């Protein structure tokens, strides 16, 4: 009887809390966001406005940092995050591996925000001189496609170099030691190497790649919470607009989060694209070209259809006249 009475008392307390609005079933929902040391999500995390907005929808927010896009999308694939940002190439490799992801939105092009670097004393002066050389990169990251395109533009094949697949921290260590000849990397790691190591840019993305940032969601989360994704993109866009209007303020906010000097942070911010938009047919076509390039190189096992994984935002709710 005592146990029965206790269960009844707890049920009554829970029902009363629901009635008073202290609890709601939706409060069990959490948006788990994966971010990296670049991009607008860093700004959004610092602002705290997303948490306030989604709290009204009964959604908590949890942030997890990843060293690169491939690692982030592996987290999405295994269910440890629901949403994240990467460069162009990681979602191609993730889709090829069977990840249940959807492209939600993208930032404008930022071709100077990634580059192939060499040390300040390197005798290498052109991409063509990378033939037979060791190039460090994070496999399946945005710079993987930059390297493919840069080699192609220089008349080389991907097989003409020795790729050394390393995450950013390990790649920088190898670059500093001189155990690799070049390093394909993105901001803010790119800016840090330029400022701290006086690394030289052999070739950035200008004229070769767009270097878009993509926002991606787990398909299950997108299907369950389309309005949350819409709110999220609106908040990302607002944070980007503030960054464009006041880059010095952004530098001041983001520098401590990244653990980087104001000079490095400012350079990264200046090279970044701001202005999140939902995926257009033109962006889908550009991403398809990237997928086709990696298929041709046999770096992914089968052809992909990017249109299959583009999220369609819900139509705006009509209001009465």
Backbone bond lengths (Angstrom), bond angles and torsions (degrees), N, CA, C in turn:
res aa  C-N    CA-C-N  psi(-1)  N-CA   C-N-CA  omega(-1)  CA-C   N-CA-C  phi
1 X - - - 1.462 - - 1.520 110.94 -
2 X 1.385 115.89 -41.40 1.466 118.76 -179.02 1.527 110.66 -60.48
3 X 1.374 116.69 -42.91 1.467 120.40 -179.97 1.527 110.43 -64.67
4 X 1.359 115.87 -39.60 1.458 119.83 179.78 1.536 110.49 -63.90
5 X 1.338 115.33 -42.12 1.470 119.52 179.36 1.516 111.22 -65.49
6 X 1.353 116.50 -38.39 1.461 120.14 179.19 1.518 111.17 -63.61
7 X 1.354 117.36 -42.92 1.460 120.76 178.60 1.522 110.97 -62.30
8 X 1.342 116.10 -40.94 1.455 120.00 178.36 1.518 111.48 -63.85
9 X 1.371 116.26 -39.87 1.463 120.41 179.95 1.521 111.03 -65.39
10 X 1.342 116.81 -43.55 1.467 120.64 179.54 1.528 110.65 -64.79
11 X 1.326 116.39 -40.50 1.468 119.72 178.61 1.517 110.88 -63.22
12 X 1.341 115.32 -40.09 1.467 119.30 179.28 1.517 110.94 -65.20
13 X 1.354 117.17 -40.40 1.466 121.16 178.58 1.523 110.65 -63.28
14 X 1.338 116.42 -43.67 1.461 120.56 -179.12 1.529 110.97 -64.25
15 X 1.348 115.23 -43.87 1.467 119.28 179.33 1.519 110.79 -63.32
16 X 1.327 115.30 -39.72 1.455 118.64 178.39 1.514 112.38 -64.72
17 X 1.331 116.98 -38.49 1.467 120.85 178.65 1.520 111.05 -65.29
18 X 1.350 116.60 -39.42 1.462 119.61 176.59 1.525 110.82 -62.40
19 X 1.352 115.33 -42.17 1.459 120.11 -178.92 1.519 111.41 -62.91
20 X 1.337 116.43 -39.41 1.463 121.41 -179.53 1.506 113.04 -78.55
21 X 1.347 117.39 -8.90 1.459 120.66 -179.37 1.512 113.37 81.96
22 X 1.362 116.92 13.26 1.459 119.62 179.88 1.520 111.32 -77.68
23 X 1.324 115.80 -27.19 1.461 120.77 178.08 1.522 108.18 -133.05
24 X 1.315 116.33 155.94 1.457 120.16 170.13 1.508 107.85 -147.83
25 X 1.325 118.44 150.57 1.467 120.08 179.93 1.508 112.15 -56.32
26 X 1.345 118.41 -31.07 1.466 121.10 -176.95 1.514 112.40 -68.57
27 X 1.365 116.92 -17.54 1.456 118.45 -177.59 1.524 112.40 -67.31
28 X 1.322 115.50 -11.56 1.463 118.15 175.84 1.521 111.00 -76.42
29 X 1.357 118.04 -11.37 1.454 121.56 -177.35 1.523 111.13 -84.43
30 X 1.318 115.55 138.04 1.454 121.86 179.45 1.521 109.44 -132.67
31 X 1.324 115.68 133.31 1.459 121.60 171.84 1.520 107.12 -92.58
32 X 1.319 116.71 114.57 1.467 121.73 -178.22 1.526 108.19 -102.02
33 X 1.329 116.05 112.91 1.462 122.20 -173.22 1.527 110.24 -105.26
34 X 1.314 116.14 130.50 1.452 121.61 172.67 1.523 110.01 -99.33
35 X 1.322 116.77 132.50 1.463 120.37 -179.37 1.527 109.64 -135.07
36 X 1.324 115.09 168.76 1.455 121.77 178.89 1.523 109.47 -127.71
37 X 1.331 116.27 -179.92 1.460 120.62 -179.69 1.527 110.89 -81.43
38 X 1.295 117.32 49.90 1.457 121.91 173.80 1.515 107.31 -168.49
39 X 1.311 115.68 166.95 1.451 120.13 168.80 1.515 115.40 90.25
40 X 1.318 113.90 176.08 1.455 122.14 -173.47 1.521 112.36 -72.64
41 X 1.329 118.40 -24.04 1.461 119.10 179.68 1.520 111.68 -61.93
42 X 1.339 117.31 -32.37 1.461 120.77 175.29 1.530 109.64 -59.32
43 X 1.320 116.57 -43.80 1.466 121.51 179.96 1.521 110.47 -66.11
44 X 1.317 116.12 -43.04 1.460 120.38 -178.88 1.529 110.80 -64.05
45 X 1.316 116.43 -39.96 1.475 120.50 177.90 1.521 110.19 -61.76
46 X 1.333 116.56 -41.59 1.464 120.62 -178.67 1.529 111.94 -67.71
47 X 1.337 116.93 -35.03 1.467 121.00 -177.43 1.527 112.80 -68.71
48 X 1.320 116.99 -41.63 1.455 120.70 -178.43 1.518 114.86 80.41
49 X 1.334 117.89 3.99 1.463 120.01 -177.40 1.524 112.51 -72.48
50 X 1.332 117.26 -29.68 1.459 119.96 -179.21 1.525 110.23 -64.28
51 X 1.328 115.93 -43.16 1.461 119.72 -179.83 1.526 111.03 -58.55
52 X 1.327 116.39 -42.85 1.470 120.21 -179.31 1.525 110.75 -65.57
53 X 1.320 116.40 -42.99 1.467 119.20 -177.67 1.519 111.62 -67.20
54 X 1.334 117.08 -44.01 1.457 119.39 -176.50 1.519 112.64 -75.94
55 X 1.332 117.18 -22.49 1.464 119.61 175.59 1.521 110.32 -59.67
56 X 1.335 116.63 -32.75 1.462 120.96 178.19 1.529 111.51 -66.73
57 X 1.326 116.67 -21.93 1.464 121.35 177.74 1.528 111.52 -98.28
58 X 1.336 116.23 6.95 1.460 120.08 -179.49 1.504 114.30 75.70
59 X 1.332 117.11 26.25 1.466 121.61 -177.37 1.525 109.90 -115.77
60 X 1.330 115.93 126.07 1.465 121.07 171.34 1.525 109.08 -86.17
61 X 1.336 116.73 161.23 1.466 121.63 179.13 1.521 109.41 -124.95
62 X 1.321 115.89 131.96 1.471 121.91 176.76 1.525 107.83 -126.26
63 X 1.335 117.62 133.64 1.459 123.25 -177.04 1.535 110.51 -110.20
64 X 1.348 115.96 137.33 1.464 121.08 176.68 1.521 108.82 -134.69
65 X 1.335 117.04 128.22 1.468 121.01 -179.81 1.527 110.46 -88.95
66 X 1.342 115.20 141.91 1.462 122.52 177.34 1.529 109.37 -126.62
67 X 1.349 117.95 151.18 1.465 120.44 -178.19 1.525 113.64 -76.56
68 X 1.338 118.36 -18.54 1.462 120.94 -178.28 1.519 110.90 -166.67
69 X 1.334 115.86 168.36 1.451 121.20 -178.27 1.524 114.65 -61.44
70 X 1.337 119.42 -44.44 1.466 118.95 179.67 1.522 112.54 -58.68
71 X 1.332 116.60 -41.86 1.462 120.10 179.03 1.527 110.90 -66.38
72 X 1.339 115.83 -38.47 1.463 120.13 179.53 1.533 110.53 -63.57
73 X 1.326 116.67 -44.68 1.455 119.17 -177.87 1.522 112.13 -72.90
74 X 1.318 117.16 -24.27 1.470 118.80 171.23 1.525 109.32 -65.83
75 X 1.354 116.03 -39.02 1.458 120.04 174.99 1.520 111.69 -61.17
76 X 1.323 116.55 -40.05 1.462 120.75 178.02 1.530 110.17 -66.97
77 X 1.323 115.90 -39.37 1.463 120.68 -177.46 1.524 112.03 -65.68
78 X 1.343 116.84 -37.74 1.473 119.69 -178.02 1.521 112.30 -89.10
79 X 1.344 117.25 -0.53 1.453 120.01 173.73 1.513 116.21 90.82
80 X 1.342 117.97 15.60 1.461 119.07 -179.77 1.532 112.68 -88.95
81 X 1.352 117.66 -16.08 1.462 121.76 172.55 1.529 108.60 -137.00
82 X 1.341 115.12 163.82 1.456 121.00 -179.03 1.525 112.97 -110.46
83 X 1.325 116.90 -20.25 1.458 121.34 -170.27 1.513 107.96 -155.07
84 X 1.341 116.90 146.37 1.452 118.81 178.05 1.515 111.61 -168.56
85 X 1.331 115.33 177.00 1.459 121.62 -178.59 1.521 109.62 -124.33
86 X 1.343 116.05 137.61 1.459 121.39 176.43 1.529 108.74 -144.45
87 X 1.319 115.24 174.49 1.453 120.68 171.12 1.526 110.65 -78.94
88 X 1.329 115.97 -166.82 1.465 121.34 -171.82 1.530 114.10 -70.42
89 X 1.328 116.19 -38.43 1.462 118.93 -168.93 1.525 115.12 -81.05
90 X 1.347 120.52 -38.84 1.470 119.56 -176.27 1.525 114.97 -52.47
91 X 1.358 119.78 -41.82 1.462 116.66 -179.94 1.517 113.85 -66.45
92 X 1.330 117.58 -26.13 1.465 120.71 176.74 1.526 109.60 -65.14
93 X 1.336 116.38 -48.89 1.465 119.92 178.92 1.522 111.28 -65.14
94 X 1.336 116.65 -36.89 1.464 120.10 179.97 1.527 111.18 -67.53
95 X 1.327 116.83 -42.61 1.469 119.88 177.30 1.526 110.24 -62.37
96 X 1.322 116.24 -40.96 1.468 119.88 178.90 1.523 111.59 -62.83
97 X 1.339 116.42 -28.99 1.468 121.00 179.61 1.527 112.38 -85.86
98 X 1.342 116.23 0.93 1.453 119.34 176.49 1.511 115.90 91.77
99 X 1.328 117.51 12.88 1.463 120.16 -179.81 1.521 110.69 -65.73
100 X 1.312 116.45 138.07 1.472 122.11 179.35 1.523 108.82 -87.67
101 X 1.330 115.67 76.84 1.459 121.26 -177.75 1.514 110.97 -119.37
102 X 1.324 115.26 162.50 1.452 122.25 174.68 1.517 109.77 -135.80
103 X 1.336 117.05 136.57 1.458 121.55 171.28 1.530 108.30 -73.52
104 X 1.334 116.94 127.24 1.461 121.31 -177.60 1.528 111.79 -104.57
105 X 1.332 116.99 -46.81 1.464 121.48 -175.80 1.517 109.15 -159.77
106 X 1.333 115.70 172.66 1.473 119.81 177.42 1.521 110.23 -147.53
107 X 1.323 115.32 156.94 1.462 122.51 173.41 1.533 108.33 -91.80
108 X 1.344 118.01 164.41 1.462 120.89 177.45 1.532 112.14 -64.98
109 X 1.330 117.56 166.33 1.464 121.03 179.28 1.537 112.52 -58.29
110 X 1.338 114.69 145.70 1.468 121.35 176.39 1.524 108.08 -142.57
111 X 1.342 118.00 65.77 1.471 120.70 -171.35 1.517 114.83 -64.71
112 X 1.336 118.37 -23.17 1.472 118.93 179.35 1.525 111.88 -87.37
113 X 1.326 117.09 -1.94 1.458 120.41 -179.74 1.511 113.96 -84.00
114 X 1.314 117.44 10.90 1.475 122.90 172.97 1.518 107.69 -148.90
115 X 1.332 116.33 151.95 1.468 118.77 -175.51 1.515 110.89 -162.50
116 X 1.321 114.54 162.99 1.472 122.34 168.89 1.517 106.04 -99.43
117 X 1.318 116.65 119.07 1.459 122.44 -175.65 1.522 111.08 -108.09
118 X 1.323 115.23 151.04 1.465 122.37 168.98 1.518 107.54 -129.15
119 X 1.312 116.78 161.21 1.464 120.35 -179.25 1.527 110.44 -68.56
120 X 1.311 116.15 158.61 1.470 120.56 -175.84 1.530 112.37 -60.72
121 X 1.335 117.80 -27.60 1.466 121.43 -178.36 1.526 112.95 -98.51
122 X 1.315 117.51 4.84 1.470 120.27 -176.58 1.526 111.16 -65.48
123 X 1.329 116.49 140.01 1.469 119.47 175.19 1.523 112.46 -78.21
124 X 1.340 117.17 -9.57 1.468 121.15 -177.51 1.525 109.15 -73.08
125 X 1.330 115.92 125.75 1.459 121.25 -176.98 1.522 113.62 -119.32
126 X 1.326 117.80 -7.04 1.458 120.49 -179.59 1.517 109.54 -148.89
127 X 1.329 115.85 159.80 1.466 120.80 178.70 1.524 110.27 -62.17
128 X 1.328 116.83 -33.80 1.466 120.26 -179.51 1.527 111.45 -59.44
129 X 1.344 116.30 -27.84 1.470 120.75 -179.36 1.527 112.88 -79.68
130 X 1.332 117.40 1.62 1.468 120.19 175.55 1.528 111.93 -80.55
131 X 1.330 117.77 -4.83 1.461 120.24 -179.71 1.524 110.68 -55.70
132 X 1.333 115.92 125.03 1.455 121.84 -179.38 1.516 114.49 79.69
133 X 1.337 117.38 -0.03 1.474 121.07 -175.18 1.529 111.19 -95.26
134 X 1.331 114.42 162.24 1.469 121.59 177.83 1.525 109.53 -91.02
135 X 1.328 115.01 126.24 1.465 120.75 179.65 1.522 108.44 -122.58
136 X 1.316 116.21 121.75 1.461 121.17 178.95 1.524 109.83 -84.14
137 X 1.315 115.92 140.59 1.462 121.44 175.59 1.511 109.28 -163.81
138 X 1.316 115.46 159.22 1.462 121.47 174.50 1.524 107.12 -86.40
139 X 1.318 117.74 112.35 1.460 121.47 -174.74 1.521 110.89 -57.56
140 X 1.339 115.84 133.29 1.455 120.87 177.68 1.511 114.32 78.60
141 X 1.338 117.73 7.50 1.463 121.14 179.59 1.527 110.15 -90.13
142 X 1.332 116.25 178.24 1.465 119.85 -179.36 1.529 112.18 -57.97
143 X 1.332 116.87 -37.39 1.464 119.43 -176.81 1.528 112.79 -72.66
144 X 1.319 116.76 -13.26 1.460 119.26 176.28 1.530 109.27 -62.72
145 X 1.317 115.88 -43.46 1.467 119.48 178.24 1.527 111.11 -70.66
146 X 1.335 117.44 -38.79 1.467 120.12 175.62 1.528 110.29 -55.45
147 X 1.322 116.87 -45.86 1.460 120.51 -179.02 1.530 111.19 -63.24
148 X 1.333 116.37 -43.50 1.468 120.43 178.17 1.527 110.71 -57.54
149 X 1.332 116.05 -47.54 1.468 120.61 -177.61 1.532 111.81 -68.96
150 X 1.327 117.08 -39.42 1.461 120.04 -179.57 1.525 111.26 -64.93
151 X 1.325 116.53 -40.66 1.465 120.62 177.87 1.521 110.38 -65.13
152 X 1.310 115.42 -44.63 1.466 120.34 178.64 1.525 110.71 -59.34
153 X 1.322 116.82 -43.28 1.460 121.77 -179.36 1.531 111.33 -64.90
154 X 1.342 115.69 -28.95 1.467 120.36 179.68 1.518 112.87 -90.03
155 X 1.324 117.21 4.24 1.456 120.72 178.51 1.517 113.96 82.96
156 X 1.341 117.35 17.75 1.465 121.32 179.10 1.520 110.46 -109.37
157 X 1.334 115.36 160.11 1.454 121.54 172.64 1.524 108.40 -100.83
158 X 1.315 115.38 160.47 1.466 119.11 178.58 1.530 110.83 -60.63
159 X 1.328 115.73 -32.53 1.464 120.13 179.91 1.529 112.56 -72.46
160 X 1.338 117.89 -6.98 1.463 120.73 179.04 1.532 112.86 -78.81
161 X 1.345 116.91 -12.98 1.470 119.43 178.81 1.526 109.42 -113.55
162 X 1.337 115.21 172.81 1.465 121.16 174.49 1.526 107.89 -110.68
163 X 1.348 118.24 95.73 1.460 118.92 178.66 1.524 110.91 -69.41
164 X 1.319 115.64 137.98 1.468 122.13 176.79 1.527 105.82 -119.98
165 X 1.319 116.53 107.65 1.465 120.51 -172.84 1.531 111.25 -86.02
166 X 1.326 114.71 111.84 1.456 121.47 -177.72 1.525 110.20 -142.78
167 X 1.349 118.55 144.05 1.460 120.23 172.05 1.529 109.69 -68.83
168 X 1.340 118.34 164.56 1.474 120.91 -171.22 1.525 116.21 -52.02
169 X 1.321 117.89 -46.72 1.469 119.56 -176.53 1.528 111.31 -63.58
170 X 1.326 116.78 -43.93 1.464 120.58 179.29 1.528 111.05 -69.57
171 X 1.326 116.14 -35.63 1.463 119.89 179.14 1.527 110.64 -65.93
172 X 1.330 116.65 -40.13 1.463 118.72 178.65 1.530 110.36 -63.48
173 X 1.332 116.76 -42.51 1.467 120.25 178.91 1.532 110.52 -59.88
174 X 1.327 116.47 -43.65 1.475 120.48 178.57 1.521 110.81 -65.09
175 X 1.314 116.47 -38.79 1.467 122.00 179.19 1.527 110.10 -64.24
176 X 1.322 117.21 -44.34 1.470 121.06 179.40 1.522 111.79 -65.36
177 X 1.326 116.75 -37.35 1.462 120.62 179.88 1.518 112.18 -72.46
178 X 1.328 117.15 -19.47 1.456 121.05 -175.94 1.504 112.94 82.89
179 X 1.357 117.00 16.99 1.465 119.01 179.57 1.525 112.17 -84.30
180 X 1.337 117.50 -5.56 1.466 122.13 168.51 1.522 107.13 -127.82
181 X 1.321 116.54 157.21 1.466 121.31 -176.34 1.519 113.09 -90.82
182 X 1.322 115.96 -23.57 1.465 120.51 -178.92 1.515 108.57 -153.38
183 X 1.325 114.67 164.56 1.465 120.64 -177.36 1.524 108.86 -140.32
184 X 1.322 116.79 120.47 1.463 121.66 175.00 1.527 107.86 -94.11
185 X 1.340 116.49 118.71 1.463 119.21 -169.31 1.530 110.32 -152.15
186 X 1.310 115.76 162.87 1.461 122.93 -177.43 1.533 109.57 -117.27
187 X 1.336 114.77 168.25 1.464 120.66 175.76 1.531 111.08 -71.33
188 X 1.350 117.24 149.02 1.467 128.20 4.66 1.528 113.88 -86.28
189 X 1.352 117.27 -1.46 1.463 119.62 178.73 1.528 110.82 -62.09
190 X 1.323 115.52 -37.49 1.463 121.09 177.66 1.528 110.36 -60.46
191 X 1.333 116.55 -51.52 1.465 121.00 -179.45 1.524 111.45 -62.48
192 X 1.331 116.91 -38.78 1.463 120.37 179.46 1.523 111.13 -63.88
193 X 1.336 117.30 -41.32 1.474 120.41 178.88 1.527 111.05 -66.24
194 X 1.329 116.28 -37.44 1.466 120.14 178.41 1.531 111.33 -65.99
195 X 1.316 116.17 -43.37 1.464 120.94 -175.34 1.526 112.29 -79.50
196 X 1.321 116.85 -41.88 1.464 120.54 -173.63 1.524 113.67 -88.98
197 X 1.327 116.53 -32.92 1.472 120.86 -176.01 1.519 112.82 -109.94
198 X 1.350 116.13 -4.05 1.472 121.59 -174.09 1.528 111.28 55.52
199 X 1.336 115.77 35.02 1.462 120.24 176.83 1.523 109.84 -62.24
200 X 1.325 116.56 145.69 1.462 122.17 179.07 1.524 110.17 -98.36
201 X 1.307 116.08 142.37 1.462 121.18 175.86 1.522 109.13 -84.87
202 X 1.323 115.07 115.90 1.459 120.26 176.62 1.531 109.52 -78.65
203 X 1.329 116.20 -41.90 1.464 121.09 177.58 1.529 108.50 -163.88
204 X 1.315 117.22 128.40 1.460 119.62 171.11 1.526 108.84 -99.73
205 X 1.313 116.24 -168.89 1.456 118.92 -173.19 1.516 115.69 -81.04
206 X 1.321 117.73 -4.14 1.468 120.73 -176.73 1.531 111.53 -56.69
207 X 1.322 115.59 123.91 1.460 120.87 179.46 1.514 114.52 79.19
208 X 1.338 116.77 -1.92 1.461 120.34 -178.10 1.520 112.72 -116.95
209 X 1.335 116.00 -48.97 1.468 121.17 -174.34 1.525 109.34 -138.66
210 X 1.324 115.73 160.53 1.460 120.35 175.97 1.529 111.74 -85.18
211 X 1.327 116.71 -32.72 1.463 122.67 -174.45 1.529 110.25 55.24
212 X 1.316 115.02 62.70 1.459 120.87 176.22 1.520 110.18 -82.01
213 X 1.318 115.52 145.65 1.460 120.70 168.23 1.523 107.38 -94.85
214 X 1.318 115.90 131.27 1.461 120.97 179.27 1.522 110.75 -112.05
215 X 1.317 114.42 139.36 1.462 121.30 171.60 1.521 107.20 -100.69
216 X 1.324 115.96 126.88 1.456 121.69 -174.95 1.519 110.24 -127.10
217 X 1.327 115.24 151.21 1.465 120.72 179.90 1.517 109.82 -130.88
218 X 1.320 115.58 152.36 1.461 119.77 169.67 1.527 107.96 -65.29
219 X 1.317 116.07 136.21 1.466 119.62 -177.38 1.530 111.51 -56.45
220 X 1.326 116.98 -40.71 1.471 120.25 -178.22 1.523 111.40 -62.32
221 X 1.350 117.07 -40.20 1.461 119.85 179.22 1.524 110.66 -69.31
222 X 1.327 116.91 -42.24 1.466 120.78 -179.09 1.521 111.18 -61.32
223 X 1.314 116.61 -39.62 1.463 119.94 -179.21 1.521 111.89 -70.75
224 X 1.321 116.63 -31.99 1.465 121.29 -178.26 1.523 112.18 -83.53
225 X 1.350 117.14 -33.65 1.468 121.09 -171.45 1.539 112.42 -130.17
226 X 1.322 119.37 57.40 1.471 119.13 -178.84 1.532 112.65 -61.09
227 X 1.328 118.18 -36.09 1.463 120.38 -178.56 1.529 111.42 -68.94
228 X 1.330 116.42 -31.10 1.464 119.91 176.80 1.523 109.70 -65.11
229 X 1.329 117.40 -42.45 1.462 120.67 178.86 1.527 111.20 -63.78
230 X 1.328 116.42 -39.30 1.463 119.44 177.73 1.529 110.55 -62.28
231 X 1.322 116.47 -45.29 1.471 120.56 177.69 1.518 110.79 -61.48
232 X 1.317 115.88 -40.80 1.465 121.10 -178.57 1.521 111.26 -62.40
233 X 1.334 116.99 -45.78 1.466 119.89 179.72 1.525 110.59 -65.28
234 X 1.316 117.62 -37.90 1.464 120.44 177.55 1.527 111.03 -62.30
235 X 1.320 117.52 -40.13 1.465 121.36 178.80 1.529 111.11 -69.28
236 X 1.320 117.12 -38.39 1.468 121.06 177.04 1.529 109.82 -62.89
237 X 1.328 115.69 -44.04 1.463 120.30 179.60 1.538 110.63 -62.02
238 X 1.318 117.07 -43.00 1.466 120.96 179.91 1.524 111.13 -63.56
239 X 1.335 117.12 -40.86 1.465 120.46 178.07 1.523 110.59 -64.34
240 X 1.332 116.55 -37.92 1.459 120.59 178.07 1.517 112.78 -66.41
241 X 1.325 116.10 -39.13 1.464 119.65 178.77 1.528 110.61 -64.51
242 X 1.313 117.46 -39.30 1.468 120.97 176.46 1.522 110.86 -63.60
243 X 1.331 116.11 -38.82 1.465 120.12 179.91 1.525 111.16 -64.74
244 X 1.326 116.60 -41.35 1.465 119.77 178.24 1.526 111.49 -64.64
245 X 1.319 115.75 -35.89 1.461 119.98 -177.00 1.520 112.47 -75.31
246 X 1.336 117.74 -29.35 1.471 120.43 -175.06 1.534 110.19 -145.50
247 X 1.345 117.90 74.45 1.466 120.38 -177.92 1.528 113.39 -63.24
248 X 1.333 117.38 -28.45 1.464 119.35 178.78 1.530 111.22 -66.39
249 X 1.320 116.33 -39.61 1.461 120.34 177.75 1.522 110.43 -64.11
250 X 1.333 115.80 -41.82 1.462 120.59 178.40 1.525 110.62 -61.99
251 X 1.320 115.97 -43.10 1.465 120.68 178.17 1.522 110.64 -57.89
252 X 1.307 115.86 -43.14 1.466 121.20 -179.55 1.528 111.26 -65.53
253 X 1.337 116.21 -37.19 1.466 120.77 -179.55 1.522 112.30 -73.21
254 X 1.331 115.10 -44.77 1.457 120.25 -168.69 1.523 113.36 -83.91
255 X 1.339 117.38 -32.19 1.457 120.63 -177.67 1.519 114.02 -48.67
256 X 1.347 118.35 -52.47 1.470 119.30 179.74 1.527 113.03 -63.43
257 X 1.337 117.18 -33.05 1.464 119.82 178.85 1.517 111.43 -66.62
258 X 1.329 115.94 -35.00 1.457 120.65 -179.60 1.518 112.83 -87.15
259 X 1.341 115.65 -16.42 1.455 119.45 -175.07 1.512 112.53 70.73
260 X 1.343 116.18 31.63 1.460 121.42 -177.03 1.519 110.68 -121.35
261 X 1.310 115.57 158.47 1.460 121.13 -179.33 1.527 110.09 -69.02
262 X 1.338 117.49 159.26 1.467 120.09 177.13 1.530 112.65 -57.39
263 X 1.334 118.01 -37.12 1.468 120.56 -178.17 1.529 111.46 -64.44
264 X 1.327 116.52 -43.83 1.463 120.79 179.69 1.523 110.18 -67.77
265 X 1.321 115.73 -44.28 1.462 120.29 -179.12 1.524 110.83 -62.69
266 X 1.328 116.98 -44.68 1.467 120.63 -178.69 1.527 111.14 -61.47
267 X 1.331 116.72 -42.10 1.459 120.38 179.33 1.525 110.65 -61.73
268 X 1.326 116.88 -41.94 1.464 120.92 178.49 1.519 111.34 -63.96
269 X 1.331 116.42 -43.58 1.469 121.16 -179.60 1.524 110.57 -63.30
270 X 1.335 116.69 -41.23 1.468 120.91 -178.55 1.526 112.20 -63.72
271 X 1.337 117.08 -30.72 1.466 120.32 -176.87 1.527 112.65 -90.78
272 X 1.301 116.98 -0.91 1.451 121.69 -174.81 1.523 111.27 -88.30
273 X 1.328 116.80 151.20 1.456 121.22 174.65 1.520 110.52 -96.21
274 X 1.326 117.36 133.72 1.464 121.84 179.02 1.523 109.56 -124.23
275 X 1.310 116.78 137.11 1.462 121.08 178.14 1.511 111.40 132.99
276 X 1.331 117.08 63.98 1.467 121.60 -175.48 1.521 111.52 -59.33
277 X 1.329 115.58 137.67 1.465 121.95 177.72 1.521 108.38 -138.55
278 X 1.329 115.53 155.61 1.453 119.15 174.19 1.533 109.23 -69.32
279 X 1.309 116.50 158.37 1.464 122.52 -171.51 1.533 110.89 -67.85
280 X 1.328 115.81 128.32 1.471 121.78 178.44 1.536 109.81 -99.26
281 X 1.329 117.39 164.55 1.471 119.75 175.48 1.529 112.49 -58.63
282 X 1.345 116.96 -33.81 1.474 120.28 -179.94 1.528 110.80 -66.24
283 X 1.324 116.27 -41.73 1.467 120.04 178.77 1.527 109.79 -67.87
284 X 1.317 116.62 -39.57 1.468 120.36 177.28 1.528 110.46 -59.63
285 X 1.325 116.84 -43.29 1.469 120.93 -179.94 1.523 111.13 -64.75
286 X 1.332 116.72 -40.25 1.470 120.00 178.68 1.519 110.72 -64.19
287 X 1.321 116.47 -40.37 1.462 120.13 179.00 1.519 110.99 -68.23
288 X 1.321 116.87 -32.59 1.467 120.55 176.75 1.529 110.70 -63.83
289 X 1.332 116.44 -37.81 1.475 119.70 178.16 1.529 110.69 -62.98
290 X 1.319 117.21 -37.23 1.468 120.22 177.96 1.529 109.88 -65.62
291 X 1.327 116.05 -45.79 1.465 119.79 178.89 1.528 110.69 -59.75
292 X 1.320 116.39 -43.02 1.472 120.12 -179.53 1.530 111.41 -64.50
293 X 1.330 117.19 -35.63 1.466 120.77 179.37 1.524 110.75 -64.54
294 X 1.320 117.55 -42.69 1.465 120.26 179.97 1.524 111.81 -73.03
295 X 1.325 116.54 -28.62 1.467 119.46 174.02 1.523 109.99 -66.06
296 X 1.334 116.05 -43.71 1.470 120.54 179.88 1.523 111.69 -62.72
297 X 1.329 116.30 -33.43 1.462 120.70 178.64 1.527 112.63 -80.78
298 X 1.344 115.56 -4.18 1.473 122.14 -177.95 1.526 111.93 62.59
299 X 1.338 115.80 26.98 1.462 119.99 175.33 1.521 111.52 -87.89
300 X 1.340 116.43 -14.80 1.462 121.23 166.64 1.521 106.63 -125.42
301 X 1.342 117.76 149.44 1.465 120.11 -165.74 1.516 116.59 -79.08
302 X 1.348 117.60 -17.01 1.464 117.74 -174.49 1.520 109.94 -153.08
303 X 1.333 117.93 157.11 1.466 120.29 176.28 1.528 111.17 -62.63
304 X 1.316 115.63 148.04 1.462 121.60 -179.99 1.523 110.04 -118.71
305 X 1.314 115.87 155.30 1.462 122.05 172.01 1.530 107.00 -116.44
306 X 1.318 116.97 105.38 1.459 120.97 -176.41 1.530 111.35 -64.56
307 X 1.316 117.24 -31.81 1.472 119.68 -179.90 1.525 111.97 -58.58
308 X 1.316 116.85 -25.68 1.469 120.39 -178.98 1.525 112.53 -66.90
309 X 1.324 117.05 -18.61 1.468 119.36 -173.58 1.533 112.20 -123.98
310 X 1.330 116.36 30.57 1.468 121.33 175.43 1.528 108.53 -99.06
311 X 1.321 116.35 125.38 1.468 121.62 179.35 1.523 110.62 -79.59
312 X 1.306 116.41 138.99 1.463 121.91 176.01 1.517 109.11 -104.74
313 X 1.322 118.78 116.57 1.471 119.82 -179.51 1.516 110.90 -65.82
314 X 1.335 117.09 150.29 1.462 119.64 179.28 1.519 110.96 -66.06
315 X 1.325 116.13 149.18 1.462 120.56 178.05 1.519 109.48 -66.28
316 X 1.345 117.67 144.00 1.468 119.95 177.79 1.527 110.91 -59.09
317 X 1.321 114.97 143.36 1.460 119.91 179.14 1.527 108.83 -73.32
318 X 1.339 115.76 125.91 1.469 119.96 -179.67 1.520 109.77 -71.70
319 X 1.318 116.58 139.42 1.466 121.61 178.10 1.521 109.18 -105.54
320 X 1.320 115.52 149.17 1.459 120.53 -179.85 1.511 110.76 -67.79
321 X 1.337 118.02 141.23 1.461 120.52 -179.21 1.535 111.01 -67.71
